Amino acid sequence: MSPAMAAGVETRLWSVEDLVAFWEAYEQRRAERAASAVKRMDDSQPTVEQKRQQDIERTKLKMDLVKHVSTLSSGAIVILAAFLNKSPAATPKGGNWLIISVTSLIVSLVSALVYFWAFGLARQWQRLGTPRTFSRRIEKVTGLLVALGFCSGIVFLGAFVIKNSK
């Protein structure tokens, strides 16, 4: 009698052959489930229309991101101009930080404009059948410039504020 039989969990004594058969059946069920999962993945490949919808949604997100970053860049420039207009006549310390900050924010704005222009141009090129590699390259470069210009503008603006707060 086995401990499992004594505890009332099992009614028969299992042999090594029983354990091997049980393990093989388990592995077979596991392999069938894996094959079924792979088949479902193959069957669930997006259709052309679904890919098009995903592309449209991705494009909307990119455009919204660039739009919001350009709004933040222009807002930072306007607020900075308002603060400098209201500040005392004393010359602020670290003026170079301020110049670099405003220049970076302007680079971000100009890059956003080029991004929007390139996006419209890319759509026109698609209609004409032009390869998309050039437009994607413009999109990547200008998108990077938008982000880097904004981030560096804010960092240099923070350095300017720290320099003048002491």
N, C-alpha and C positions, 0 to 999 in steps of 0.2 A: 504494500500500500504506500502511495506517495503522500507527501504533505498536503498537496492540493486535494487529493481524494479524502484525506482525513478531515480537512477543513470544509468539505462539502462543495468545493468550487468545481471539481471535475469528478466524473463518474468512472472513468477508465484510465488505465495506465498508458502513457504515451511512450512509444518506442522512438528510436533515433530516426527510423524510416518515416514515422508520423510527423516528426518535427521537420524533416527535410521536405516532405510533401507540403506541409503547411507553409514553409518558407518559400517554396517554389510557386505555390498558388498566390501568395502575397506579392512576390516579384512580378508574376504574370499580370495581376490586377493593376499593379503600379505602372507597368509598361503600357498596358492598354489605356490607362488614364492619361499618360504622357502623350501617347500617339493621338488620342482624342483631342487633347489640348493643342497639339501642333496643328492638327487638321482644322480646329476652330480658328486658330490664328491665320492659317492659310485661307480659309473661307472668308475671314473678316477683312481681307485686303480692301482698302478704300476704293470706291469707284472713282471714275474721272470727275464726276460732279462733286463728290465728297472732297477730293483733292483740291478742286477749284475753290470750294467753300473754305477749306482750311487755309489756302493761299490768300483768299480775300480777308479772312479774319487776321492772319499774320500781318498782312499789309496794313490793315486798320490799326493794329497795335503799334506797329513801327511808326506810322504817321502820327498817332496820338502821342507817342513818347517824344518824338522830335518837336511836335507842336507845344507840348507842355514844357520841355526844356527851353525852347526858344522864348516862351512866355516868361519863364523864370529869369532868363538872362536879361530880357528887356526890362522886366520889373526891377531887377537888381540895379541896372544902370539908372533907371528913373529914380529909385529910392536913394541911391548914392548921390545923384545930382541934387536931389532935394536936401539931403543932409549937409552936403558941402555948401549949398547956398545958405543954409541957416546956421552954419557953424561960425564961430568967431573968426575975425579977420586974420588971426595968427596963422602962419604957414604950418601945415601939418607935417609931422616927421614921417619919413619913409614914403615920400611922394612917388618914388619909383615903384613901390608895391602897388600903389593905387593905379598908376599908369599901366602896369602889367595886368592888373585885375580887369580894368575897363577894356583893354585890348583883347584879353582872352574872352571876355563876355561878347565883344563885338565879333570876334572870330566865330564864336558859337552861333551868333545870329546869322552871320553871312553863310556859314556852313548849312544852317537850317534852310535858308532860302535856296541854296544850291541843291540841297537834298530834295526839296519840294519840286524844283525845276527839273531835276534829273528824273524824279518819279514820273512827272508828266511826259517828259521826253521818252522815257523807257516804255511807257504805255503806247506812245505813238510808234516807236520802233517795233514793238510787238505786233502792232497792226500791219506794219510793212514787212514783217518776217525777218527782221534783223536779229542776230544772235544776242542773247541776254547777258553775255559775260561782261561786256563793257559797262552796261547799266548797273549790273550788280557790283562791279568794282567801284563805280562812282558812289553807289549807295553805301557801301562799306566804308569808304574813305571819308565821305562827308558825315556819315553817322558817327564815326569815330571822332572826327573833328568837333562835332556838336557836343558830344559828351566830354571830351578832353578840354575843350574851350570853357565849358560851363564849370567843370570841376576845378580847373586851375584858376579860373576867375574867382571862384568862391574861396579857394585856399589863399590866394594872394590878397583878397579883400580881408580875410581873417587876419593875415599877417599885418596888414596895414592897421587894422583896428587894434590889435595887440600892441603894436609899436606906439600908437597914439594914446593908449589907455594908461600907460605908466607915468 
